[in-house]
Amino acid sequence: MMTAGLDLKTLLACLFFGNLFTVLLILAYRPSYPKEKTTPLFLTAKILQLAILQLLLLEGVHDCPFVLPSIILLSVAAGTAEILALLKKLEADSQRMKQRYYTLAAISALGLLLPYLLHPDVPRLIAASALTGAILLLYPAYLLSWKVRKTPLQEITGMLYGVAILSLLSKASGLFYLPPGGSIAAAWLQSFFYAGIYLLMFLGTAGFMLLSREQSYAELERVATYDELTGVLNRRAFVLRAQPLIAAAAKEMVPFSFMLLDVDHFKQVNDTYGHDTGDRVLQDFARRIERQLGSGDLFGRFGGEEFAVLLHRSDEEDGERIAERLRCSVLGATVEGMPLSYTVSIGLITILSGERVPLGTLYKLSDNALYKAKQRGRNCVVRSDSYKGKVPEAGSFAK
């Protein structure tokens, strides 16, 4: 059986090589993600932790009176950098919050260093350092466990940070009471403290990497779901979400309405004012329409200046009323103070029969109604004739 000292050194060596591998991995992949802003902070924290572990592993260096204060100061710096990287990953790194952490780190460093230089007391210095670490961790643990909690992974990470905080506080109790050396209480507190330190090392690497990967997947899902320019659903996402709603409406025998919206004379806007202004018109249009819709309605961009709306549980009267409201919502609209206004034409169809009508058929019928609205002078709503069987579709609908 290995001695406690050998066990500790073995674990420290494992942590050292684990952190070294993490640093080398980050440096290898960093050129692929030059704009990733959390990496420099996280890399700084890992390098500082490598320095700390190196000092702890060196034989005979502990006799130097300045080694322990150096380890403590490096720990404060590494912990602050790692927490700021985590806050940036959670999009909670406001300028005020960063300033607070810089101030807290400076006060903590002075509060730990000055008492030790005046009256060296190693056990109480370690206890005070543990209290500092617990205080620094409180805010990210709160964000992950209660305030953010967007995903199970974030919640679990927050709970583990809570366990680490408790282990640090158990060591911080040494500021007020030091159990007799060799006692069971002292052994349990020491084991719990080491477990918390190792947990923090694990969270700082594995937890951060998992959160980064989760964030990347969320970004990929956002790009695949929403239109980059307007922020509303793209065509593919609209189709995928509309199909089960249409099926449910048919099963429950409830009405629904589908409409196509087209910004009038949009090509003229692009030709006269430029494509940048045309993009701003589409963004303004999407915001105005979205504000008029309910939480159960679908709104998406099908391409160019064409948008679609699915009104769940909307009969003919509701469909016409909402379509007219959408038309009026853009009347007199100006774009960033420019003397530019625009209108919209709308093709509308309502299904009352409870029949499961293909989305491509709804598109074809509402597109015909939209064409009639254009022929009537634009800036109007035209309802399609009642559904009377399947309309032939050309090609694939969900492009």
N, C-alpha and C positions, 0 to 999 in steps of 0.2 A: 504493500500500500504506500502511495506517495505521501510525502509530508505536505502540510498546508502550504509551506513556502514554495515547494516545487509545483503544487497545484496552481498557485497564484501566478507563478512565472510562466507556466504552460499556457494558462488562459490569456495572460498579457501578450505572449508571443502569438497566439492565435488571432487575437484582436489586431495586433500590429500587421501581420501578413494579410489579414482580411481587409484592413483599411488600405494597405499598400496596393492590393489587387484592385480595390475600388478606384483609387487615384489613377492607376495605370489605365483602367477601363475608361474612365471619364476622359483622360487625355487622348486616348485612341479614338473615341467617338466624337469628341468635341468639334473637330473640323466639319463634321457632317451637319452640325446644328449651331452655326455661328451666331444666330440671333437669340439663342436660348439664354435668358437673363439670370436664371437661378443657378446655372452651373458654376460661374466664378465664385459665388458665395459658398456654395456647397463644397467646391474643391478646396477653397481656403480653409474651411472647417476641418476637412479630412486631413490636410497637410499639418495643421496645428495639432490635431489628435495624434498623428504619427510622431511628431516631436515629443508630445507628452509621453506616449508609450515607450519611445526610445529612452527618455530620461529614466522612466521607471524600470527599464530592463537593464540599464548599465550597472555593473558591479562597482561598489565603493563610492559612487557619485553621491549617494544619499548623505554622506558625512559632510558635504559642502553645505554651509548654512543658507545659500541662496537657491539651492535646487528646489526645495519645496515651495517657496514663494513663486519661483518661475513656473512650476507646474500649475499652481493655483491660477496665476495670471493667464497662462496659456489656455487653461480650462475655461475661464470666463470668456476669453476672446473666441475660442472655438465654439462654445455653446451659443454665444450671441450670433456668430456668423451662420451657424446651422439653423437657428430659430428664424432669423431673417430670411434665409432661403426657403424655409417651410412656409412662412407668412406670404412670401412672394408667390409661391406655388398655389396657395389658397386665395390669392388676390386680396390679401388683407394687409399689405405692406404700404399703408399710406405714409406720407412724409412725416406726419405727426407721430405715428407709431414708431417709425424708424428712429426719430429723434429721441423718443422716450426710451427705447432700448439702448441707444448709444449712451444716454445719460445714466441709465440704470447700470450699465456695464462699467462705466467710469467710476461711479460711486461705489459699486461692489468691489472693484479692484482696489481702490484706496482703502475701503473699510476692512478689507482682508489683509492688505499689506502692512499698513501702519501699525495696528496692534501687535502683529507678529514681530516687527522690527523693534518695537519698544519693549515687548515682553514675550519672548518666544514660548509658545505653548502649542505643540503640534496637535494633540487631540482636539483642542478647541478650535484651532485653525481649520482642521478638516471638517469639524461640525459646522462652522460658519460657512465654509465653502459649500457644503451640502445644502444649507438653507438658501444660499444664493442661487444655486442651481434649481431648487424647487420653485423659487419666486420667478426665475426667468421662464420656466416651463408652464406656468399657470395659464397664461393667455392662449398659447397654441393648443393646450389641452382643452381649454374651455371652447375654443372655436370648433375643434374636431368633435367634441363630445356633445355639445349642446347647440351652439349657434349655427354652424354650417351643416353638418350631418347630411350631406347630399347623397352619400353612398355608404353601404355597410363597411367598406374598407376604411373610410375616414372615421366612422364611429369606433371601429375596433382599434384603430391607431390611437384615437383619443383616450380610450379606456386603458391601453397599455401605457400611455404617457401618465395617466393617473396613478397606475401602479408604481411607475418610476418615481413620481413625486412623493408618494408615501414612503418609498425606500429612502429617499433623500431626507425626508423629514424625520425618519427614525434615527438617522445618523445625526441630524441637527439637534436632536434632543440632548446630545452631549454638551450643548452649551449650558444646560441647566442641571443635568444629572449624568454622571459617568458611572456605569455599572462596574463593579469590581472586576479586574482582569481575571480571566479564566472562568468566570461564572457562566451559567447557561444563558442568562439574559444577554451578556456581552457577546457570546458566540452567535446567538440568534440575530441580534442587531447587526453584527458584522456580516453575517451571511446574507441577510436581507439587503444590506447596503451594496454588497458586491453584485448581488443579483440585479439590483436596480441599475448599477453602472453598466453591466453587460447588456441589459435590456435597452438602455439608452443608446449604446453603441449599435445594437441591432436595428433599433428604430431609425437612427440617423442614417443608416445605409439602406437596409432592405425596405423599411417603411417609406423612405423618401423615393426610392426607385419605383416602388409599386404605385405610389401616388402620382409620380410622373407618368408612368405608363397608363394609368387610369385617365389622367388628364389628356394624354395623347389620343386615347380611344374616344373620349368625349368630344375632342376637337374634330376628329375624323367623322364622327356621327353627325356633328353639327354641319360640317361641310357637305356631307351627303344628304342632309335633310333640308337645309334652308338655302334660299337664294342668296348669293353673296352680296348682291347690290341692295336689295330691298329688305332682306331679313325675314321674309315670309316663306312659307313652304315652297320648295321647288316642285316641278311637275311630277317627278317620280314619287316623292314623298306624299304629295297630295293624292295621287292615285292609290297608293298603298293604304292610306288612312281612310279614303272615301269608300273603298270597296266594302269593308266590313260594316260601315254605317248604312250603306245602301241595302246590304243583305239583311241587317237587323230591322230596317224600316219595312222591308217586304215581309219579313217573318211576323212582325208585330202589327202589320196592316196600318201603318201610320204614314202620313204624307211627308214629302220632303221636296225641296226646290233646289235646282241647279242653275247657275247663271254664268255667263261669260261676259267679262268687262273689257272694253278696248278703249284706250285713251285716243281721243279724236285728233286727227291731223298731227300725229306724233312725228312722222317723217319730216313734216314742215318745221317742227320745233328743232329737230336735230340739224336740218339744213340751215336754218336762220340763226340759231343761237349756239350751235355746236353740241357735240355729244356729251360733254360734261354737264351742260345745262339740261340736256335730255335725261341724263341719269338722275339729276336732282329732282326733275319732274316726277320720274317713276318712284323715287324714294318718298316724295311728298304725297303722291297718290296712294301708295301702299299704307302710309301712316294714317291718312284720313279715312280710308276704307276700313282698316283694321279696328279703328276706334268705334265704328258703327256696328260691329258684329259681336255676337255673344260668344261665351266661352265654349259652347258646344258646336259652333260653326267652323267650317274649314275655309281657309283663304290661302291661295297659292298663285304663284306666277308660272304661267305656261310657256312663256317665251316672248321676247320683245316687249311690246306694250299690252300683251294679252294676259288677263288674270281670270281666275275661276273662283267661285264661291259655292259651297254646299251648305244649305240651310237645313239642319236636321229638325224634323217635326214641324215643318212649315207648309201650310196649305196655300192655296192660290191667293187668298186675301193677304196673308202674312208675307208671301213671296213678293207680291207687287208693292206692298207698303215698304218693305225693306229695300227692294231694288230702287224705288223712287227716293228713298232716304239716302242711299249710296250715291245716286246721281246728284242730288242736291248738295251733298257734303263737299263736293269739289267745285261747286259754282263760286266764282269770284276768288278762287284760291290764287295766291301769288307765291312765287318761289324765291325765297331769300331777298325779298324786297324788289325783285325785278318786275317790270311792267308786263308780265307774262301770265296769262290765265289759260286754263284748259278745261275741257269737258270730257264726258265719258258716255259711250253708248253701251247698252246692256241688252243681251239676249237671255231670256228667262224661260224655264220650263218647270212645271210642277207635276209630280207623280202622285196620284191619289189611289190607284187601284190596288196597291199592295204587291204588284208584280215586280219581280227582281229585274230591273232594266239595266243592261250593261252600261258602264260609264261611258264607253265609246259612243253609244247611241245617244245618251244625254248630251254629250259634247256635240255630236252632229246636229241634233235638233236645235240646241241653243245657239250653235254657230250660224245656222240658217236664220234664226230670229235676229241675231246680231247683224247679219248682212242686211236684213230688212230695215233695221234701225239706222244703219248707215245710209240706205237709200232714202229714208224719210228725212234726211237732213242732219242726222247725228244728234247727240245730246238728248237721247230719249230711251225709254224702256219698251221693248217689244216682246210679247209673250209668244212662245211657240204654240202651234196647235197641239191638242191633246195627244198623248202617246197612243198610237194605233198599230202597234206591232214593231218589229225590229227594223231599224234602218240600216242598210248595208254600210259597212265600215271599210275605209280604205287604209290598209296597212296597220301597223301596230300603234296602239294609242299611247301607251306609257313609254314615251321616248325620253 
